[in-house]
Amino acid sequence: MPDIVTLTMNPALDVTTFTDHVVHTRKLRCDEPFYDAGGGGVNVAKVARVLGASAAAVYPAGGARGEQMSGLLDDDDVEEHIVPIVDDTRECFTAIDRTSGLEYRFVTPGPELTAAEQEQCLATLTKVAKDAKYVVASGSLPPGVRGTFVRRVAEAARDAGARFVLDSSGDALTSIESGIFLVKPSLDELCEWVGHDLPTSDDRIAAARELVDRGVAEIVVVSLGADGAIMVTAAEVVQVPALDVEVRSAVGAGDSMVAGLVVGLLQDRPLRDALALGIACGSAALLTAGSHVCRREDIDRFDALARGL
């Protein structure tokens, strides 16, 4: 059985292309596009496999795009457990302006899942997560899935004896009140969660600690973009700065960070070293176009740098 099981309720077939200039109203001549299986938990599983961890991805899929996603995950050596759905899997599009290096991301909402399809996702997760060490729910929720659904995912992880990791936003993040082992909000998401701005490092640490004290999560990791990340528990605060990396694409960087964090904890690393591996994976993802999975050699190089900071 896999050590890490991911749940992606709103997966996507990611399409990426390059063009010389992005200019409104004009026809933009693009390179031949390339395709990746994407969505939060799917990306987490892909990077966990690069790191040598056993990982399985549970996700709903339908139509030709769903079939194409499955074939792409075979190439990434990810064990997959697909919940068939009536509607088509969504497609997301990224165009990279070759001259400026700017990235333009177009994200669609995804298919609406029926109540029966949602129940089947939970049932499949419960079956696959038996004996897993971590269950990771990552990414947005599609139309028809309420934020309170995440509470049931946390319960399924608990019943399986696994630690529950959450990386989401909006109602999926703010509606859960307990049962999280590790949660990774961005700074903006943390501000929305606590209901006010957090301009200083002390403010951010205090807000994260409040979530820990309330029993929402044992570990809160706040991703700070160019400022790195802060990890807060009841006993300690650790921070790892960002690495100086030339950005080719930011797609999947946050998911890659989650994968590094979870694998670092799976390896029984000290908390700071687990956070360093998360930073390393997120940094390595910036070097690849679209949601192409990051490379192990880049992760190892950045991991050594991050642990030395």
PADONU-838557 format. One line per field, with one value per residue (C-alpha): y, z, x; residue number from 1. Coordinates in nm, 3 decimals. Layout:
BEGIN
y: c(Y  ...)
z: c(Z  ...)
x: c(X  ...)
seq: c(NUM  ...)
//
This chain:
BEGIN
y: c(0.000  0.355  0.570  0.884  0.900  1.221  1.337  1.582  1.675  1.910  1.766  1.922  1.843  2.121  2.263  2.483  2.671  2.950  3.253  3.545  3.823  3.828  4.114  4.171  4.122  3.974  3.614  3.470  3.212  2.952  2.657  2.307  2.271  2.007  1.834  1.734  1.570  1.842  1.949  1.984  1.627  1.488  1.718  1.622  1.252  1.315  1.493  1.239  0.971  1.175  1.174  0.797  0.780  0.545  0.754  0.702  0.961  0.943  1.171  1.193  1.196  1.187  1.220  1.224  1.464  1.230  0.943  1.154  1.246  0.880  0.803  1.092  0.972  0.630  0.810  0.974  0.632  0.738  0.478  0.611  0.535  0.701  0.773  0.786  1.090  1.187  1.525  1.597  1.670  2.035  2.176  2.464  2.668  2.845  3.074  3.193  3.511  3.419  3.782  3.904  3.569  3.649  3.363  3.385  3.120  3.050  2.831  2.684  2.589  2.219  1.985  1.978  1.657  1.483  1.373  1.011  1.096  1.277  0.976  0.748  0.971  0.933  0.559  0.516  0.730  0.529  0.204  0.323  0.505  0.193  0.163  0.488  0.726  1.050  1.160  1.483  1.681  1.952  2.191  2.365  2.214  2.188  2.317  2.121  2.032  2.232  2.333  2.110  1.810  1.850  1.760  1.421  1.377  1.450  1.190  0.934  0.998  0.962  0.637  0.505  0.598  0.847  1.204  1.453  1.730  2.007  2.260  2.439  2.775  2.945  2.747  2.426  2.590  2.802  2.556  2.291  2.323  2.025  1.706  1.853  1.739  1.996  2.284  2.506  2.835  3.115  3.449  3.578  3.263  3.293  3.658  3.553  3.270  3.491  3.791  4.062  4.166  4.022  4.277  4.153  3.823  3.832  3.881  3.581  3.360  3.465  3.387  3.046  2.971  3.066  2.789  2.544  2.651  2.612  2.254  2.316  2.182  2.050  2.221  2.539  2.620  2.966  3.005  3.357  3.354  3.542  3.543  3.165  2.996  2.978  2.658  2.691  2.422  2.440  2.406  2.583  2.821  2.757  2.963  2.891  3.177  3.146  3.043  3.265  3.079  3.193  3.138  2.962  2.876  2.888  2.624  2.346  2.510  2.513  2.151  2.056  2.228  2.021  1.703  1.792  1.871  1.542  1.331  1.512  1.426  1.070  1.047  1.164  1.476  1.753  2.011  2.267  2.010  1.897  2.259  2.294  1.997  2.163  2.486  2.285  2.108  2.431  2.598  2.307  2.331  2.691  2.566  2.352  2.476  2.432  2.152  1.938  1.751  1.882  1.694  1.503  1.656  2.007  1.909  1.760  2.069  2.309  2.090  2.121  2.498  2.538  2.330  2.542  2.877)
z: c(0.000  -0.067  0.215  0.065  -0.081  -0.245  -0.320  -0.605  -0.635  -0.929  -1.149  -1.480  -1.809  -1.817  -2.159  -2.194  -2.491  -2.571  -2.793  -2.881  -2.756  -2.583  -2.748  -2.722  -3.029  -3.243  -3.348  -3.139  -3.315  -3.056  -3.024  -3.031  -2.688  -2.437  -2.190  -1.825  -1.575  -1.317  -1.011  -0.656  -0.528  -0.867  -0.869  -0.510  -0.603  -0.907  -0.703  -0.420  -0.678  -0.801  -0.440  -0.424  -0.200  -0.271  -0.366  -0.506  -0.652  -0.611  -0.843  -1.040  -1.418  -1.721  -2.098  -2.337  -2.121  -1.824  -2.034  -2.151  -1.790  -1.696  -1.975  -1.871  -1.510  -1.633  -1.774  -1.432  -1.259  -1.030  -0.896  -0.975  -0.856  -1.084  -0.990  -1.318  -1.356  -1.614  -1.714  -1.877  -1.681  -1.709  -1.918  -1.799  -2.031  -1.975  -2.229  -2.166  -2.336  -2.459  -2.485  -2.138  -1.959  -1.821  -1.767  -1.838  -1.670  -1.759  -1.503  -1.566  -1.288  -1.362  -1.389  -1.129  -0.928  -0.829  -0.470  -0.576  -0.741  -0.427  -0.213  -0.447  -0.415  -0.036  -0.058  -0.291  -0.071  0.237  0.062  -0.085  0.232  0.447  0.605  0.444  0.658  0.500  0.320  0.125  -0.001  -0.233  -0.484  -0.539  -0.502  -0.819  -0.854  -0.643  -0.368  -0.048  0.173  0.452  0.232  0.357  0.709  0.581  0.410  0.744  0.910  0.642  0.698  1.073  1.034  0.814  1.082  0.850  0.912  0.717  0.514  0.359  0.092  -0.040  -0.029  0.032  0.208  0.190  0.412  0.644  0.715  0.879  1.254  1.355  1.235  1.031  1.091  0.856  0.665  0.414  0.350  0.152  0.330  0.153  0.251  0.612  0.621  0.486  0.738  1.043  0.903  0.904  0.749  0.880  0.788  1.008  1.075  1.436  1.316  1.086  1.353  1.602  1.351  1.272  1.642  1.702  1.462  1.645  1.987  1.869  1.765  1.396  1.296  1.460  1.206  1.008  0.718  0.571  0.221  0.171  -0.195  -0.234  0.146  0.181  0.440  0.812  0.997  1.331  1.588  1.954  2.048  1.782  1.490  1.199  0.887  0.562  0.316  -0.053  -0.292  -0.576  -0.876  -1.229  -1.277  -1.593  -1.468  -1.127  -1.212  -0.954  -0.732  -0.425  -0.480  -0.517  -0.186  -0.015  -0.160  -0.025  0.319  0.341  0.215  0.455  0.746  0.614  0.629  0.994  0.915  1.176  1.106  0.960  0.724  0.614  0.540  0.351  0.132  0.067  -0.037  -0.255  -0.438  -0.489  -0.624  -0.858  -0.995  -1.099  -1.349  -1.546  -1.792  -1.708  -1.463  -1.585  -1.279  -1.130  -1.160  -0.879  -0.948  -0.907  -0.584  -0.435  -0.526  -0.379  -0.072  0.016  -0.030  0.174  0.465  0.471  0.499)
x: c(0.000  0.122  0.258  0.100  -0.250  -0.366  -0.718  -0.779  -1.145  -1.089  -0.812  -0.721  -0.559  -0.299  -0.211  0.099  0.242  0.488  0.437  0.665  0.434  0.096  -0.095  -0.468  -0.696  -0.417  -0.376  -0.095  0.119  0.207  0.442  0.302  0.133  0.230  0.004  0.034  -0.195  -0.257  -0.451  -0.325  -0.311  -0.212  0.090  0.175  0.175  0.394  0.661  0.643  0.727  1.024  1.146  1.115  0.808  0.519  0.217  -0.130  -0.365  -0.744  -0.939  -1.266  -1.236  -1.459  -1.452  -1.158  -0.959  -0.995  -0.864  -0.571  -0.487  -0.472  -0.227  -0.004  0.005  0.116  0.420  0.478  0.467  0.183  -0.059  -0.404  -0.754  -1.008  -1.367  -1.564  -1.791  -2.050  -1.909  -1.574  -1.257  -1.164  -0.880  -0.659  -0.440  -0.109  0.059  0.414  0.531  0.877  0.997  0.894  0.896  0.550  0.308  -0.065  -0.278  -0.641  -0.816  -1.161  -1.405  -1.436  -1.736  -2.010  -1.990  -2.310  -2.373  -2.318  -1.985  -1.871  -1.961  -1.769  -1.462  -1.478  -1.535  -1.239  -1.017  -1.113  -1.025  -0.694  -0.580  -0.592  -0.243  -0.125  0.077  -0.045  -0.360  -0.315  -0.614  -0.490  -0.641  -0.971  -1.317  -1.529  -1.885  -2.130  -1.880  -1.922  -1.631  -1.762  -1.676  -1.319  -1.432  -1.538  -1.202  -1.032  -1.254  -1.167  -0.796  -0.840  -1.033  -0.751  -0.496  -0.326  -0.215  -0.426  -0.259  -0.465  -0.371  -0.677  -0.850  -1.183  -1.454  -1.254  -0.994  -1.202  -1.485  -1.268  -1.228  -1.014  -0.850  -0.564  -0.208  -0.054  -0.214  -0.034  -0.212  -0.054  -0.025  -0.338  -0.529  -0.416  -0.532  -0.871  -0.890  -0.825  -1.014  -0.747  -0.416  -0.089  0.179  0.466  0.636  0.517  0.159  0.185  0.334  0.065  -0.211  -0.064  -0.021  -0.384  -0.490  -0.265  -0.395  -0.756  -0.681  -0.741  -0.398  -0.084  0.142  0.073  0.306  0.257  0.401  0.534  0.640  0.967  1.009  1.013  0.793  0.723  0.636  0.458  0.376  0.282  0.648  0.851  0.872  1.105  1.158  1.340  1.401  1.326  1.601  1.716  1.574  1.503  1.130  1.020  0.672  0.502  0.241  0.252  0.515  0.290  0.189  0.554  0.628  0.358  0.506  0.850  0.708  0.521  0.810  1.044  0.813  0.780  1.159  1.151  1.348  1.363  1.094  1.332  1.483  1.135  1.050  1.380  1.286  0.950  1.124  1.361  1.078  0.886  1.200  1.274  0.920  0.987  1.245  0.999  0.739  0.373  0.301  0.589  0.716  1.041  1.368  1.537  1.878  1.734  1.558  1.875  2.079  1.823  1.771  2.139  2.120  1.802  1.932  2.245  2.063)
seq: c(1  2  3  4  5  6  7  8  9  10  11  12  13  14  15  16  17  18  19  20  21  22  23  24  25  26  27  28  29  30  31  32  33  34  35  36  37  38  39  40  41  42  43  44  45  46  47  48  49  50  51  52  53  54  55  56  57  58  59  60  61  62  63  64  65  66  67  68  69  70  71  72  73  74  75  76  77  78  79  80  81  82  83  84  85  86  87  88  89  90  91  92  93  94  95  96  97  98  99  100  101  102  103  104  105  106  107  108  109  110  111  112  113  114  115  116  117  118  119  120  121  122  123  124  125  126  127  128  129  130  131  132  133  134  135  136  137  138  139  140  141  142  143  144  145  146  147  148  149  150  151  152  153  154  155  156  157  158  159  160  161  162  163  164  165  166  167  168  169  170  171  172  173  174  175  176  177  178  179  180  181  182  183  184  185  186  187  188  189  190  191  192  193  194  195  196  197  198  199  200  201  202  203  204  205  206  207  208  209  210  211  212  213  214  215  216  217  218  219  220  221  222  223  224  225  226  227  228  229  230  231  232  233  234  235  236  237  238  239  240  241  242  243  244  245  246  247  248  249  250  251  252  253  254  255  256  257  258  259  260  261  262  263  264  265  266  267  268  269  270  271  272  273  274  275  276  277  278  279  280  281  282  283  284  285  286  287  288  289  290  291  292  293  294  295  296  297  298  299  300  301  302  303  304  305  306  307  308  309)
//
